[in-house]
Amino acid sequence: MKNRKTNASRILDSLDIPYELLKYEFDEKQLDAVHVAETIGRPPAQVFKTLCLRGDKTGVIFACIPGDGELDLKKVAKISMNKKVEIVPLKEVLPLTGYIRGGVSPLGAKKEFPVILDESAFCWEEILLSAGQRGTQLLLSPENLRRAVKAKIARIAIR
């Protein structure tokens, strides 16, 4: 169902990239991707979470990994040409990106940040990720996401 547009969906529209907006009831106490996957009836490996990181040389980076995966910070550092990367503290995410926890999307942030997409996305015909607000997911092909955000593809998740 295509309801209220988000910045992320408007960007996809402008690029003529097909997608679906999926709305769901969210719980502020359970915003993690595994819970979102359960809520919308999808496998956690198909629901991608977007993590906001900061590299010591390049600054802010988004990493998109499966909901049931953990991020390999050393691999992200190497791929992004940093010596070290760390998760951006939660209190800095909103001022940096314009997004709140549970609604961070690699599309439509305040600035275009580099994106690294875990290669496991390509195991799926379509993946889900935040549309930029809690309770709304984007469903689209991993190739179209890669194209929209000019993502680097790499194995960055530990599962």
C-alpha positions in Angstrom: 0.0 0.0 0.0 1.4 3.4 -1.0 0.4 5.8 1.7 2.2 8.9 3.0 5.4 9.5 1.2 8.7 9.7 3.0 11.9 11.5 1.8 13.2 8.0 0.9 10.2 7.1 -1.2 10.3 10.5 -2.9 13.9 9.9 -3.9 13.0 6.5 -5.4 10.1 8.1 -7.3 12.5 10.7 -8.7 14.8 7.9 -9.9 11.9 6.0 -11.3 12.7 3.0 -9.1 9.8 0.7 -8.2 9.2 0.0 -4.6 6.4 -0.7 -2.1 5.7 1.0 1.2 4.7 -1.4 3.9 3.1 0.2 7.0 3.0 -1.7 10.4 2.2 -1.0 14.0 5.5 -0.4 15.9 6.4 -0.6 19.6 8.9 2.1 20.8 10.3 -0.5 23.2 11.1 -3.0 20.3 12.4 -1.1 17.3 15.0 -3.7 16.2 14.9 -5.3 12.8 14.2 -8.8 14.1 11.1 -7.5 15.8 10.1 -5.6 12.7 10.5 -8.8 10.6 8.3 -10.8 13.0 5.7 -8.0 12.9 5.5 -7.9 9.1 5.9 -11.7 8.7 9.2 -11.7 6.9 12.5 -13.6 7.7 14.9 -11.4 9.7 17.6 -11.9 7.1 15.4 -10.1 4.5 14.8 -7.1 6.7 17.9 -4.8 6.6 18.9 -2.4 9.3 20.8 0.8 8.6 23.6 1.6 11.0 25.1 5.0 11.3 28.9 4.9 11.6 31.8 7.3 11.7 35.2 6.6 10.1 38.3 8.2 11.5 39.2 9.5 8.0 36.0 9.7 6.0 33.4 10.7 8.5 29.8 9.3 8.5 28.9 6.1 6.7 25.8 4.0 6.5 26.0 0.2 6.7 23.0 -1.9 5.7 23.0 -5.4 7.1 20.5 -8.2 7.7 18.3 -7.8 10.8 19.7 -10.9 12.3 23.3 -10.0 11.6 26.0 -8.1 13.5 28.4 -5.6 11.9 32.0 -6.4 11.3 33.6 -3.0 12.1 37.0 -4.0 10.9 35.7 -5.0 7.5 33.7 -1.7 7.2 36.9 0.2 8.1 38.9 -1.5 5.4 36.2 -1.1 2.7 35.6 2.5 3.6 39.4 3.4 3.7 39.4 4.1 7.4 41.7 2.8 10.1 38.8 2.6 12.5 35.0 3.0 12.4 32.6 3.2 15.3 28.9 3.4 15.8 27.7 7.0 16.0 26.2 7.6 19.5 22.4 7.6 19.4 22.2 11.2 20.6 24.1 12.3 17.4 22.1 10.3 14.9 19.2 12.7 14.6 21.2 15.9 14.2 23.5 14.2 11.7 20.9 12.3 9.6 17.5 13.8 10.4 16.4 10.3 11.4 15.5 8.8 14.8 16.3 5.3 16.1 14.1 2.8 14.3 13.7 5.0 11.3 17.2 5.4 9.9 17.3 4.9 6.1 20.2 5.1 3.7 17.9 7.2 1.5 16.9 10.8 2.2 19.2 11.7 5.1 20.1 15.3 5.6 23.3 14.6 3.6 24.2 11.9 1.1 26.5 9.6 3.1 28.4 6.7 1.6 26.5 3.4 1.9 27.9 -0.1 2.2 25.3 -2.9 1.6 25.9 -6.4 2.8 26.3 -8.8 -0.1 23.7 -11.1 1.4 21.0 -8.7 0.2 21.5 -10.2 -3.3 20.3 -13.6 -1.9 16.8 -12.0 -2.0 14.7 -10.9 -4.9 13.5 -8.0 -2.7 14.7 -6.7 0.7 13.1 -4.4 3.2 14.6 -1.5 5.0 13.4 1.6 6.8 11.6 4.1 4.7 12.8 6.9 7.1 10.2 6.7 9.7 9.1 4.2 12.4 6.3 1.9 11.2 7.2 2.1 7.5 9.4 -0.2 5.5 10.5 0.0 1.8 10.3 -3.2 -0.2 12.6 -3.1 -3.3 15.2 -5.1 -5.1 18.7 -5.0 -3.7 20.0 -3.9 -7.1 17.7 -0.9 -7.2 18.8 0.1 -3.6 22.4 -0.2 -4.7 21.7 2.0 -7.7 19.7 4.6 -5.7 22.4 5.1 -3.0 25.5 4.1 -5.1 26.3 1.5 -2.5 29.4 -0.5 -2.2 28.6 -4.2 -1.9 30.7 -6.3 0.5 30.5 -8.9 3.2 30.2 -6.8 6.3 27.7 -8.8 8.4 28.6 -11.5 10.9 25.9 -14.1 11.2 
